[in-house]
Amino acid sequence: MGWPTPLQARGPDRRARAGSSSSTGTPPQRFLLTEPAIEVDTWEPDVFTICEDELLSAVVRCQRRYGLARPGGWRTRLESVSEMRADAATFRVWTSRRAFENEECLFSRTWTFGIPRNGG
């Protein structure tokens, strides 16, 4: 397997609301594995938002995109978006997964659940 060859990369999306958000994660990466000619695409931003003096306003949003493709041939992609927030009694989680072949969505599912803050 050859070393990855960089392709045109898209810049990271690091829009933050003044004084209330911070972003982390790796910038988008796109490279070509020369042997066996597979294109790899990743994107992994995380955004944490909180309002000053309002601890229960905290929200973390994590996005993931992983793609594999053969130039001029097939293309697959997995996308994930998750959010966690809390109220005084419960951590609330929302997460979504989608799978694509070429640009057709073959799988899509969303889960929502709560976890008691008391650990029970």
Contacts in CASP RR format, 6 or more apart in sequence:
PFRMAT RR
TARGET T0000
AUTHOR 0000-0000-0000
METHOD contacts of the structure
MODEL  1
MGWPTPLQARGPDRRARAGSSSSTGTPPQRFLLTEPAIEVDTWEPDVFTI
CEDELLSAVVRCQRRYGLARPGGWRTRLESVSEMRADAATFRVWTSRRAF
ENEECLFSRTWTFGIPRNGG
1 33 0 8 1.000
1 34 0 8 1.000
1 35 0 8 1.000
1 36 0 8 1.000
2 33 0 8 1.000
2 34 0 8 1.000
2 35 0 8 1.000
3 34 0 8 1.000
4 31 0 8 1.000
4 32 0 8 1.000
4 33 0 8 1.000
4 34 0 8 1.000
4 40 0 8 1.000
5 31 0 8 1.000
5 32 0 8 1.000
5 34 0 8 1.000
6 30 0 8 1.000
6 31 0 8 1.000
7 30 0 8 1.000
7 31 0 8 1.000
7 32 0 8 1.000
7 39 0 8 1.000
8 30 0 8 1.000
9 27 0 8 1.000
9 28 0 8 1.000
9 29 0 8 1.000
9 30 0 8 1.000
10 28 0 8 1.000
10 30 0 8 1.000
10 43 0 8 1.000
11 27 0 8 1.000
11 28 0 8 1.000
12 23 0 8 1.000
12 25 0 8 1.000
12 27 0 8 1.000
12 28 0 8 1.000
12 45 0 8 1.000
13 23 0 8 1.000
13 45 0 8 1.000
14 23 0 8 1.000
14 45 0 8 1.000
15 23 0 8 1.000
16 22 0 8 1.000
16 23 0 8 1.000
16 47 0 8 1.000
17 49 0 8 1.000
19 52 0 8 1.000
20 49 0 8 1.000
20 50 0 8 1.000
20 51 0 8 1.000
20 52 0 8 1.000
21 47 0 8 1.000
21 48 0 8 1.000
21 49 0 8 1.000
21 50 0 8 1.000
22 47 0 8 1.000
22 48 0 8 1.000
23 45 0 8 1.000
23 46 0 8 1.000
23 47 0 8 1.000
23 48 0 8 1.000
24 45 0 8 1.000
24 46 0 8 1.000
24 48 0 8 1.000
25 44 0 8 1.000
25 45 0 8 1.000
25 46 0 8 1.000
26 42 0 8 1.000
26 44 0 8 1.000
28 41 0 8 1.000
28 42 0 8 1.000
28 43 0 8 1.000
29 40 0 8 1.000
29 41 0 8 1.000
29 42 0 8 1.000
29 43 0 8 1.000
30 39 0 8 1.000
30 40 0 8 1.000
30 41 0 8 1.000
30 42 0 8 1.000
31 39 0 8 1.000
31 40 0 8 1.000
32 38 0 8 1.000
32 39 0 8 1.000
32 40 0 8 1.000
32 71 0 8 1.000
33 39 0 8 1.000
33 40 0 8 1.000
37 70 0 8 1.000
37 71 0 8 1.000
38 68 0 8 1.000
38 69 0 8 1.000
38 70 0 8 1.000
39 67 0 8 1.000
39 68 0 8 1.000
39 69 0 8 1.000
39 70 0 8 1.000
39 71 0 8 1.000
40 67 0 8 1.000
40 68 0 8 1.000
41 65 0 8 1.000
41 66 0 8 1.000
41 67 0 8 1.000
41 68 0 8 1.000
41 69 0 8 1.000
41 77 0 8 1.000
42 65 0 8 1.000
42 66 0 8 1.000
42 67 0 8 1.000
43 63 0 8 1.000
43 64 0 8 1.000
43 65 0 8 1.000
44 62 0 8 1.000
44 63 0 8 1.000
44 64 0 8 1.000
44 65 0 8 1.000
45 62 0 8 1.000
45 63 0 8 1.000
46 60 0 8 1.000
46 61 0 8 1.000
46 62 0 8 1.000
46 63 0 8 1.000
47 60 0 8 1.000
47 61 0 8 1.000
48 58 0 8 1.000
48 59 0 8 1.000
48 60 0 8 1.000
48 61 0 8 1.000
49 57 0 8 1.000
49 58 0 8 1.000
49 59 0 8 1.000
49 60 0 8 1.000
49 61 0 8 1.000
50 57 0 8 1.000
50 58 0 8 1.000
50 59 0 8 1.000
51 57 0 8 1.000
56 86 0 8 1.000
56 87 0 8 1.000
56 88 0 8 1.000
58 85 0 8 1.000
58 86 0 8 1.000
59 83 0 8 1.000
59 84 0 8 1.000
59 85 0 8 1.000
60 83 0 8 1.000
60 84 0 8 1.000
60 85 0 8 1.000
61 81 0 8 1.000
61 82 0 8 1.000
61 83 0 8 1.000
62 80 0 8 1.000
62 81 0 8 1.000
62 82 0 8 1.000
62 83 0 8 1.000
63 79 0 8 1.000
63 80 0 8 1.000
63 81 0 8 1.000
63 82 0 8 1.000
64 78 0 8 1.000
64 79 0 8 1.000
64 80 0 8 1.000
64 81 0 8 1.000
65 77 0 8 1.000
65 78 0 8 1.000
65 79 0 8 1.000
65 80 0 8 1.000
66 77 0 8 1.000
66 78 0 8 1.000
67 75 0 8 1.000
67 76 0 8 1.000
67 77 0 8 1.000
67 78 0 8 1.000
68 75 0 8 1.000
68 76 0 8 1.000
68 77 0 8 1.000
69 75 0 8 1.000
69 76 0 8 1.000
74 101 0 8 1.000
74 102 0 8 1.000
75 100 0 8 1.000
75 101 0 8 1.000
75 102 0 8 1.000
75 103 0 8 1.000
76 99 0 8 1.000
76 100 0 8 1.000
76 101 0 8 1.000
77 99 0 8 1.000
77 100 0 8 1.000
78 97 0 8 1.000
78 98 0 8 1.000
78 99 0 8 1.000
78 100 0 8 1.000
79 96 0 8 1.000
79 97 0 8 1.000
79 98 0 8 1.000
79 99 0 8 1.000
79 100 0 8 1.000
80 95 0 8 1.000
80 96 0 8 1.000
80 97 0 8 1.000
80 98 0 8 1.000
81 95 0 8 1.000
81 96 0 8 1.000
82 93 0 8 1.000
82 94 0 8 1.000
82 95 0 8 1.000
82 96 0 8 1.000
83 93 0 8 1.000
83 94 0 8 1.000
83 95 0 8 1.000
84 91 0 8 1.000
84 92 0 8 1.000
84 93 0 8 1.000
84 94 0 8 1.000
85 91 0 8 1.000
85 92 0 8 1.000
86 92 0 8 1.000
86 117 0 8 1.000
88 117 0 8 1.000
89 116 0 8 1.000
89 117 0 8 1.000
89 118 0 8 1.000
90 114 0 8 1.000
90 115 0 8 1.000
90 116 0 8 1.000
90 117 0 8 1.000
91 114 0 8 1.000
91 115 0 8 1.000
91 116 0 8 1.000
91 117 0 8 1.000
92 112 0 8 1.000
92 113 0 8 1.000
92 114 0 8 1.000
93 111 0 8 1.000
93 112 0 8 1.000
93 113 0 8 1.000
93 114 0 8 1.000
93 115 0 8 1.000
94 110 0 8 1.000
94 111 0 8 1.000
94 112 0 8 1.000
95 110 0 8 1.000
95 111 0 8 1.000
95 112 0 8 1.000
96 108 0 8 1.000
96 109 0 8 1.000
96 110 0 8 1.000
96 111 0 8 1.000
97 107 0 8 1.000
97 108 0 8 1.000
97 109 0 8 1.000
97 110 0 8 1.000
98 105 0 8 1.000
98 107 0 8 1.000
98 108 0 8 1.000
99 105 0 8 1.000
99 106 0 8 1.000
99 107 0 8 1.000
99 108 0 8 1.000
100 106 0 8 1.000
END
